[in-house]
Amino acid sequence: MRNILYITGLLYIIASCSSGSEEKNTTASPQPAVSGTVELNRAQIKNARIQMEQPVLMGIGTTIRVTGSVEVPPQNKTAISFPFGGFVRGVEVLDGMQIKQGQTLVTLEDPAIIQLQQDYLEAMSQLEYLKLEYERQKTLGDQQVNSGKTVQQAKSAYLSTQARCKGMKLKLEMAGINPSRVENGQLQREVSVRAPFNGVVTKMNAAVGHYVTPQEVLLEIIDLRHSHIELFVFEKDIPQLKIGQKVHIRTSGTDDVRQATIYLIGREIGADRMVKVHCHLDKEDPSLIPGSFVNAEIDLTDTKQLTVPSEAIVNFKGRNVVFWKKSESDGAAIYELQEVEMLGEEEGRTAIRYKSGIATGKEEVAIKGAYAILSVIMIKMEPEE
């Protein structure tokens, strides 16, 4: 019975619209928004039982749906190469294999590596002799048996060879060769390239028999223990975000939900008008694969939104709209259509965001009689169509 009376009331409003009622239809823009105005007189407003109210700020549990991907921090990615080059003699791991710190990945050999060890051993032998010679010449110099020039020459030869030894020692360490073993005469033909940390092999470029230069990458390793989520959020949604908000993550092809927390919010807007948001997983998950696509919901429970009674929102041409009271004079009023985005609903109230983005929250919205206003607009638009 109530619905019949309400529909009858709507028909009465439409029929009673005077020819003097003014409507201003704006041209639709390329943006996904609609607009329009309609004027109702005192009698029409009374018969439609239109009531107005300002939107109320409330903490309704709303969410923002975004997409992103699983990423690994730069410090947890390593491209493995060999600083001296050489022939690959053995490959001990495969792409996708779990590895441990210190594990042998690749073995190489090269005549230059053998020559480096030989040069170091010879230089160390010379260093011992030059040290003794310098000390002897210094003693003779103190006794004024020889000239100062002889002492300086002995000192220079000793220090120069000492520097060469230190340099070659560092090179041996870079090559993964223990200098102490070389000093004991234990030269090695092959060198092993070892894993710098626990991780997973993601790229394997090495092949047995292949000669690699110092610039070539043998393989790449990533540490999955510190995977994070990079989300792409529209510029318009950024003001609603803050550090510490919870995020619900779903990876592609699975219904499993992982919890994450916003850790950083980017300060650069991309060409697509999106901003990167960095999230940390509440519980680290090594099973996540870097680069995987994710769907995410950002929880805005603690964020207050503009809310209106749910019945204030009506559907117009497939868009959700509300009506502002644009102006009022002598009992008549002009109502303006505004498209809104529905962010969430709770206990009969709906959180909204205006598509125009120009609202202050102080504009009065029709919370009763919105369908009556919409009916007048649609009737007025029929002749134009």
Kinemage of the C-alpha trace (Angstrom):
@kinemage 1
@onewidth
@group {chain A} dominant
@subgroup {mainchain}
@vectorlist {calphas} color= white
{ca met a 1} P 0.000 0.000 0.000
{ca arg a 2} L 2.848 2.336 0.864
{ca asn a 3} L 4.534 1.727 -2.522
{ca ile a 4} L 1.263 2.427 -4.372
{ca leu a 5} L 0.803 5.707 -2.553
{ca tyr a 6} L 4.452 6.664 -3.199
{ca ile a 7} L 4.164 5.917 -6.942
{ca thr a 8} L 0.889 7.851 -7.079
{ca gly a 9} L 2.639 10.753 -5.420
{ca leu a 10} L 5.424 10.631 -8.016
{ca leu a 11} L 2.905 10.698 -10.862
{ca tyr a 12} L 1.184 13.646 -9.238
{ca ile a 13} L 4.464 15.529 -9.015
{ca ile a 14} L 5.281 14.855 -12.658
{ca ala a 15} L 1.787 15.909 -13.774
{ca ser a 16} L 1.837 19.054 -11.663
{ca cys a 17} L 5.156 20.354 -13.040
{ca ser a 18} L 4.335 23.778 -14.393
{ca ser a 19} L 5.376 24.864 -17.843
{ca gly a 20} L 7.396 27.588 -16.183
{ca ser a 21} L 9.685 25.069 -14.464
{ca glu a 22} L 13.203 25.641 -15.686
{ca glu a 23} L 15.692 22.888 -16.532
{ca lys a 24} L 19.278 23.276 -17.582
{ca asn a 25} L 20.834 20.142 -19.086
{ca thr a 26} L 24.573 20.351 -19.419
{ca thr a 27} L 26.381 18.625 -22.249
{ca ala a 28} L 27.901 15.334 -21.210
{ca ser a 29} L 31.652 15.445 -20.980
{ca pro a 30} L 33.972 12.657 -22.036
{ca gln a 31} L 34.403 11.842 -18.350
{ca pro a 32} L 32.127 9.150 -16.847
{ca ala a 33} L 29.872 11.698 -15.187
{ca val a 34} L 26.312 12.986 -15.665
{ca ser a 35} L 24.756 16.314 -14.736
{ca gly a 36} L 21.446 18.186 -14.789
{ca thr a 37} L 19.272 20.624 -12.867
{ca val a 38} L 15.528 20.943 -12.273
{ca glu a 39} L 13.367 23.539 -10.540
{ca leu a 40} L 10.424 22.573 -8.352
{ca asn a 41} L 7.903 24.977 -6.854
{ca arg a 42} L 6.599 25.006 -3.299
{ca ala a 43} L 3.662 22.707 -4.018
{ca gln a 44} L 5.758 20.153 -5.881
{ca ile a 45} L 8.290 20.032 -3.057
{ca lys a 46} L 5.529 19.536 -0.492
{ca asn a 47} L 3.721 16.829 -2.461
{ca ala a 48} L 6.996 14.948 -3.115
{ca arg a 49} L 7.825 15.169 0.603
{ca ile a 50} L 11.389 16.195 -0.208
{ca gln a 51} L 13.680 16.399 2.794
{ca met a 52} L 17.241 17.738 2.752
{ca glu a 53} L 20.241 16.941 4.939
{ca gln a 54} L 23.975 17.595 4.880
{ca pro a 55} L 26.189 14.499 4.497
{ca val a 56} L 27.588 13.239 7.795
{ca leu a 57} L 31.211 12.192 8.381
{ca met a 58} L 31.280 8.622 9.691
{ca gly a 59} L 33.785 5.820 10.007
{ca ile a 60} L 32.082 3.269 7.788
{ca gly a 61} L 34.103 0.178 6.935
{ca thr a 62} L 34.902 1.015 3.336
{ca thr a 63} L 37.562 -0.415 1.057
{ca ile a 64} L 39.476 0.579 -2.064
{ca arg a 65} L 40.062 -2.153 -4.624
{ca val a 66} L 43.392 -1.941 -6.439
{ca thr a 67} L 45.903 -4.159 -8.237
{ca gly a 68} L 49.632 -4.662 -7.848
{ca ser a 69} L 52.422 -7.212 -7.893
{ca val a 70} L 54.829 -9.120 -5.649
{ca glu a 71} L 58.275 -7.499 -5.577
{ca val a 72} L 61.637 -8.048 -3.884
{ca pro a 73} L 63.771 -5.173 -2.474
{ca pro a 74} L 66.882 -4.325 -4.540
{ca gln a 75} L 69.163 -5.397 -1.688
{ca asn a 76} L 67.621 -8.878 -1.879
{ca lys a 77} L 68.446 -9.313 -5.564
{ca thr a 78} L 71.956 -10.193 -6.695
{ca ala a 79} L 73.418 -10.675 -10.160
{ca ile a 80} L 76.315 -13.135 -9.849
{ca ser a 81} L 79.381 -12.658 -12.069
{ca phe a 82} L 83.090 -13.517 -11.891
{ca pro a 83} L 85.395 -10.485 -11.823
{ca phe a 84} L 88.181 -12.121 -13.865
{ca gly a 85} L 86.293 -14.116 -16.484
{ca gly a 86} L 86.996 -17.704 -17.413
{ca phe a 87} L 85.712 -20.963 -18.863
{ca val a 88} L 82.700 -22.557 -17.165
{ca arg a 89} L 83.661 -26.046 -16.064
{ca gly a 90} L 80.659 -26.913 -13.909
{ca val a 91} L 77.125 -25.684 -13.146
{ca glu a 92} L 75.835 -26.937 -9.801
{ca val a 93} L 72.360 -25.368 -9.659
{ca leu a 94} L 69.277 -24.950 -11.834
{ca asp a 95} L 66.812 -22.138 -12.429
{ca gly a 96} L 64.292 -22.047 -9.565
{ca met a 97} L 66.458 -24.070 -7.171
{ca gln a 98} L 66.639 -23.169 -3.477
{ca ile a 99} L 70.216 -22.451 -2.406
{ca lys a 100} L 72.061 -21.773 0.839
{ca gln a 101} L 74.718 -19.219 1.669
{ca gly a 102} L 78.191 -20.474 0.714
{ca gln a 103} L 76.883 -23.153 -1.646
{ca thr a 104} L 78.871 -23.636 -4.868
{ca leu a 105} L 76.958 -22.311 -7.862
{ca val a 106} L 79.451 -22.451 -10.746
{ca thr a 107} L 83.086 -23.535 -11.164
{ca leu a 108} L 85.439 -21.801 -13.599
{ca glu a 109} L 89.017 -22.062 -14.752
{ca asp a 110} L 91.337 -19.817 -16.725
{ca pro a 111} L 95.116 -19.589 -17.256
{ca ala a 112} L 94.979 -16.040 -15.925
{ca ile a 113} L 93.814 -17.377 -12.539
{ca ile a 114} L 96.786 -19.726 -12.381
{ca gln a 115} L 99.106 -16.899 -13.429
{ca leu a 116} L 97.711 -14.665 -10.677
{ca gln a 117} L 98.547 -17.278 -8.048
{ca gln a 118} L 102.018 -17.784 -9.513
{ca asp a 119} L 102.707 -14.028 -9.534
{ca tyr a 120} L 101.542 -13.737 -5.943
{ca leu a 121} L 103.775 -16.577 -4.794
{ca glu a 122} L 106.809 -15.076 -6.556
{ca ala a 123} L 106.076 -11.609 -5.182
{ca met a 124} L 105.819 -12.968 -1.649
{ca ser a 125} L 109.217 -14.673 -2.049
{ca gln a 126} L 110.755 -11.426 -3.294
{ca leu a 127} L 109.099 -9.505 -0.479
{ca glu a 128} L 110.863 -11.556 2.171
{ca tyr a 129} L 114.249 -11.020 0.491
{ca leu a 130} L 113.651 -7.269 -0.070
{ca lys a 131} L 112.591 -6.809 3.518
{ca leu a 132} L 115.838 -8.345 4.786
{ca glu a 133} L 117.869 -6.332 2.244
{ca tyr a 134} L 116.210 -3.093 3.309
{ca glu a 135} L 116.891 -3.802 6.986
{ca arg a 136} L 120.544 -4.634 6.178
{ca gln a 137} L 121.058 -1.446 4.120
{ca lys a 138} L 119.381 0.608 6.820
{ca thr a 139} L 121.741 -0.788 9.435
{ca leu a 140} L 124.755 -0.021 7.221
{ca gly a 141} L 123.419 3.447 6.636
{ca asp a 142} L 123.129 4.060 10.364
{ca gln a 143} L 126.776 3.058 10.615
{ca gln a 144} L 127.558 5.395 7.716
{ca val a 145} L 129.028 2.531 5.712
{ca asn a 146} L 126.882 3.176 2.641
{ca ser a 147} L 125.110 6.201 1.153
{ca gly a 148} L 121.572 7.340 1.879
{ca lys a 149} L 120.668 6.731 -1.766
{ca thr a 150} L 121.312 3.016 -1.405
{ca val a 151} L 119.045 2.877 1.652
{ca gln a 152} L 116.267 4.712 -0.224
{ca gln a 153} L 116.507 2.366 -3.194
{ca ala a 154} L 116.246 -0.679 -0.937
{ca lys a 155} L 113.272 0.860 0.881
{ca ser a 156} L 111.521 1.717 -2.397
{ca ala a 157} L 111.919 -1.799 -3.802
{ca tyr a 158} L 110.598 -3.302 -0.566
{ca leu a 159} L 107.530 -1.017 -0.315
{ca ser a 160} L 106.701 -1.404 -4.002
{ca thr a 161} L 106.740 -5.195 -3.795
{ca gln a 162} L 104.751 -5.060 -0.566
{ca ala a 163} L 102.038 -3.018 -2.338
{ca arg a 164} L 101.976 -5.518 -5.221
{ca cys a 165} L 101.533 -8.374 -2.788
{ca lys a 166} L 98.644 -6.646 -1.022
{ca gly a 167} L 96.950 -5.914 -4.338
{ca met a 168} L 97.290 -9.481 -5.577
{ca lys a 169} L 96.080 -10.786 -2.236
{ca leu a 170} L 92.857 -8.805 -2.630
{ca lys a 171} L 92.442 -10.116 -6.178
{ca leu a 172} L 92.823 -13.683 -4.944
{ca glu a 173} L 90.162 -13.081 -2.304
{ca met a 174} L 87.845 -11.626 -4.973
{ca ala a 175} L 88.385 -14.797 -6.990
{ca gly a 176} L 87.491 -16.929 -3.987
{ca ile a 177} L 91.053 -18.229 -3.507
{ca asn a 178} L 92.596 -18.428 -0.044
{ca pro a 179} L 95.938 -16.492 -0.161
{ca ser a 180} L 97.314 -18.596 2.721
{ca arg a 181} L 96.989 -21.762 0.645
{ca val a 182} L 98.871 -20.105 -2.208
{ca glu a 183} L 101.619 -19.000 0.170
{ca asn a 184} L 101.979 -22.651 1.186
{ca gly a 185} L 102.389 -23.606 -2.467
{ca gln a 186} L 98.846 -25.023 -2.924
{ca leu a 187} L 97.844 -23.489 -6.249
{ca gln a 188} L 94.404 -24.369 -7.588
{ca arg a 189} L 93.259 -24.753 -11.162
{ca glu a 190} L 89.525 -24.112 -10.674
{ca val a 191} L 87.648 -21.540 -8.625
{ca ser a 192} L 84.141 -21.799 -7.203
{ca val a 193} L 81.542 -19.046 -7.330
{ca arg a 194} L 79.472 -19.314 -4.144
{ca ala a 195} L 76.054 -18.022 -3.036
{ca pro a 196} L 76.256 -14.797 -0.974
{ca phe a 197} L 72.999 -15.571 0.896
{ca asn a 198} L 70.102 -18.018 1.101
{ca gly a 199} L 67.724 -17.619 -1.789
{ca val a 200} L 66.366 -18.873 -5.088
{ca val a 201} L 68.014 -18.948 -8.504
{ca thr a 202} L 65.870 -16.897 -10.895
{ca lys a 203} L 68.029 -16.687 -14.018
{ca met a 204} L 70.706 -19.086 -15.227
{ca asn a 205} L 72.952 -17.885 -18.052
{ca ala a 206} L 75.997 -20.093 -17.504
{ca ala a 207} L 76.669 -23.169 -19.651
{ca val a 208} L 79.525 -25.673 -19.397
{ca gly a 209} L 82.321 -24.804 -21.822
{ca his a 210} L 81.152 -21.246 -22.274
{ca tyr a 211} L 83.717 -18.480 -21.761
{ca val a 212} L 82.358 -15.640 -19.647
{ca thr a 213} L 83.782 -12.142 -19.441
{ca pro a 214} L 83.901 -10.144 -16.197
{ca gln a 215} L 80.875 -8.134 -17.404
{ca glu a 216} L 78.633 -11.163 -18.022
{ca val a 217} L 76.011 -12.243 -15.480
{ca leu a 218} L 76.269 -15.952 -14.696
{ca leu a 219} L 72.995 -16.168 -12.787
{ca glu a 220} L 70.673 -14.147 -10.561
{ca ile a 221} L 69.595 -14.886 -7.007
{ca ile a 222} L 66.758 -13.418 -4.967
{ca asp a 223} L 65.934 -13.724 -1.286
{ca leu a 224} L 62.187 -14.395 -0.977
{ca arg a 225} L 62.094 -13.905 2.774
{ca his a 226} L 61.486 -10.196 2.404
{ca ser a 227} L 58.990 -10.069 -0.447
{ca his a 228} L 56.667 -7.075 -0.404
{ca ile a 229} L 53.655 -5.870 -2.341
{ca glu a 230} L 53.667 -2.890 -4.699
{ca leu a 231} L 50.155 -1.537 -5.259
{ca phe a 232} L 49.065 0.952 -7.896
{ca val a 233} L 46.522 3.394 -6.470
{ca phe a 234} L 44.675 6.111 -8.365
{ca glu a 235} L 45.671 9.668 -7.536
{ca lys a 236} L 42.165 10.495 -6.283
{ca asp a 237} L 42.324 7.735 -3.644
{ca ile a 238} L 45.707 8.692 -2.163
{ca pro a 239} L 44.314 11.274 0.341
{ca gln a 240} L 42.389 8.449 2.019
{ca leu a 241} L 45.495 6.353 2.631
{ca lys a 242} L 47.854 6.459 5.574
{ca ile a 243} L 50.733 4.425 6.947
{ca gly a 244} L 49.572 1.419 8.950
{ca gln a 245} L 46.303 0.719 7.140
{ca lys a 246} L 45.549 -2.948 6.582
{ca val a 247} L 45.472 -4.524 3.127
{ca his a 248} L 43.945 -7.848 2.073
{ca ile a 249} L 45.969 -9.521 -0.699
{ca arg a 250} L 44.816 -12.190 -3.156
{ca thr a 251} L 47.231 -13.641 -5.678
{ca ser a 252} L 46.086 -14.555 -9.160
{ca gly a 253} L 44.448 -17.973 -9.443
{ca thr a 254} L 43.888 -18.521 -5.714
{ca asp a 255} L 41.349 -17.530 -3.067
{ca asp a 256} L 43.925 -17.446 -0.261
{ca val a 257} L 43.941 -14.083 1.505
{ca arg a 258} L 47.165 -12.680 2.946
{ca gln a 259} L 47.299 -9.707 5.270
{ca ala a 260} L 49.637 -6.781 4.693
{ca thr a 261} L 50.190 -3.281 6.066
{ca ile a 262} L 50.878 -0.045 4.211
{ca tyr a 263} L 54.524 0.866 4.861
{ca leu a 264} L 55.251 3.628 2.343
{ca ile a 265} L 53.109 5.842 0.111
{ca gly a 266} L 54.800 7.139 -3.023
{ca arg a 267} L 55.181 10.830 -3.750
{ca glu a 268} L 55.336 10.595 -7.535
{ca ile a 269} L 52.302 10.409 -9.809
{ca gly a 270} L 52.867 8.367 -12.948
{ca ala a 271} L 51.683 9.127 -16.455
{ca asp a 272} L 48.666 6.877 -15.784
{ca arg a 273} L 47.745 9.074 -12.759
{ca met a 274} L 48.652 6.297 -10.355
{ca val a 275} L 50.882 6.254 -7.275
{ca lys a 276} L 52.916 3.321 -5.959
{ca val a 277} L 52.062 2.139 -2.445
{ca his a 278} L 54.553 -0.155 -0.690
{ca cys a 279} L 53.088 -2.822 1.637
{ca his a 280} L 54.773 -5.299 3.966
{ca leu a 281} L 53.245 -8.731 4.512
{ca asp a 282} L 52.228 -9.331 8.122
{ca lys a 283} L 53.629 -12.859 7.754
{ca glu a 284} L 56.466 -13.481 5.308
{ca asp a 285} L 55.628 -16.051 2.650
{ca pro a 286} L 58.541 -17.489 0.617
{ca ser a 287} L 56.045 -19.225 -1.688
{ca leu a 288} L 55.144 -15.919 -3.341
{ca ile a 289} L 56.732 -15.514 -6.745
{ca pro a 290} L 58.187 -12.069 -7.584
{ca gly a 291} L 56.286 -10.411 -10.393
{ca ser a 292} L 53.032 -12.229 -9.563
{ca phe a 293} L 49.864 -10.187 -10.142
{ca val a 294} L 47.740 -9.484 -7.052
{ca asn a 295} L 44.321 -8.045 -6.287
{ca ala a 296} L 44.089 -6.039 -3.098
{ca glu a 297} L 41.521 -4.360 -0.881
{ca ile a 298} L 42.719 -1.473 1.274
{ca asp a 299} L 40.724 -1.241 4.495
{ca leu a 300} L 39.568 2.307 5.278
{ca thr a 301} L 37.694 1.431 8.482
{ca asp a 302} L 39.485 4.135 10.474
{ca thr a 303} L 38.907 6.785 7.804
{ca lys a 304} L 35.827 8.981 8.081
{ca gln a 305} L 33.818 9.406 4.882
{ca leu a 306} L 30.891 11.551 3.799
{ca thr a 307} L 27.768 9.456 4.299
{ca val a 308} L 24.093 9.854 3.360
{ca pro a 309} L 21.034 7.664 3.953
{ca ser a 310} L 21.125 4.897 1.364
{ca glu a 311} L 17.724 5.950 -0.061
{ca ala a 312} L 19.238 9.331 -1.043
{ca ile a 313} L 21.164 7.565 -3.831
{ca val a 314} L 19.243 6.796 -7.029
{ca asn a 315} L 20.246 5.281 -10.359
{ca phe a 316} L 20.268 7.491 -13.448
{ca lys a 317} L 21.439 6.042 -16.777
{ca gly a 318} L 23.436 3.396 -14.967
{ca arg a 319} L 25.155 5.901 -12.638
{ca asn a 320} L 24.611 6.485 -8.931
{ca val a 321} L 23.498 10.049 -8.242
{ca val a 322} L 22.250 12.311 -5.460
{ca phe a 323} L 20.583 15.749 -5.642
{ca trp a 324} L 21.977 18.941 -4.130
{ca lys a 325} L 19.797 21.956 -3.385
{ca lys a 326} L 21.559 24.464 -5.614
{ca ser a 327} L 19.432 27.476 -4.652
{ca glu a 328} L 16.121 28.380 -3.014
{ca ser a 329} L 13.758 31.351 -3.462
{ca asp a 330} L 10.144 31.995 -2.353
{ca gly a 331} L 9.598 28.368 -1.474
{ca ala a 332} L 10.872 27.065 -4.839
{ca ala a 333} L 14.187 25.300 -5.186
{ca ile a 334} L 16.624 24.277 -7.903
{ca tyr a 335} L 18.103 20.807 -7.486
{ca glu a 336} L 21.361 19.745 -9.125
{ca leu a 337} L 22.234 16.156 -9.990
{ca gln a 338} L 25.633 14.931 -8.761
{ca glu a 339} L 27.202 11.588 -9.653
{ca val a 340} L 28.778 9.733 -6.725
{ca glu a 341} L 30.890 6.674 -6.093
{ca met a 342} L 29.551 4.313 -3.425
{ca leu a 343} L 32.350 3.285 -1.056
{ca gly a 344} L 30.472 1.128 1.433
{ca glu a 345} L 27.234 0.715 3.336
{ca glu a 346} L 26.486 0.180 6.993
{ca glu a 347} L 23.251 0.350 8.985
{ca gly a 348} L 21.274 2.166 6.299
{ca arg a 349} L 23.939 4.770 5.462
{ca thr a 350} L 26.265 4.747 2.472
{ca ala a 351} L 29.729 6.311 2.237
{ca ile a 352} L 30.082 8.332 -0.963
{ca arg a 353} L 32.650 10.290 -2.934
{ca tyr a 354} L 31.545 12.901 -5.463
{ca lys a 355} L 32.775 12.299 -9.007
{ca ser a 356} L 33.117 16.064 -9.497
{ca gly a 357} L 35.471 16.260 -6.516
{ca ile a 358} L 34.272 19.773 -5.635
{ca ala a 359} L 32.046 19.002 -2.661
{ca thr a 360} L 32.690 20.552 0.749
{ca gly a 361} L 30.322 18.265 2.656
{ca lys a 362} L 28.103 21.236 3.575
{ca glu a 363} L 25.826 20.898 0.546
{ca glu a 364} L 22.308 19.706 1.408
{ca val a 365} L 21.322 16.410 -0.219
{ca ala a 366} L 17.774 15.189 -0.859
{ca ile a 367} L 17.388 12.265 1.546
{ca lys a 368} L 13.637 11.932 0.870
{ca gly a 369} L 11.938 12.387 -2.489
{ca ala a 370} L 15.041 11.776 -4.604
{ca tyr a 371} L 13.061 9.558 -6.985
{ca ala a 372} L 10.492 12.324 -7.448
{ca ile a 373} L 13.226 14.763 -8.521
{ca leu a 374} L 14.700 12.142 -10.838
{ca ser a 375} L 11.291 11.495 -12.424
{ca val a 376} L 10.876 15.187 -13.260
{ca ile a 377} L 14.317 15.297 -14.881
{ca met a 378} L 13.585 12.212 -16.972
{ca ile a 379} L 10.179 13.534 -18.131
{ca lys a 380} L 11.767 16.839 -19.115
{ca met a 381} L 14.465 15.052 -21.096
{ca glu a 382} L 12.008 12.956 -23.207
{ca pro a 383} L 11.167 15.629 -25.818
{ca glu a 384} L 14.892 16.282 -26.412
{ca glu a 385} L 15.545 12.608 -27.007
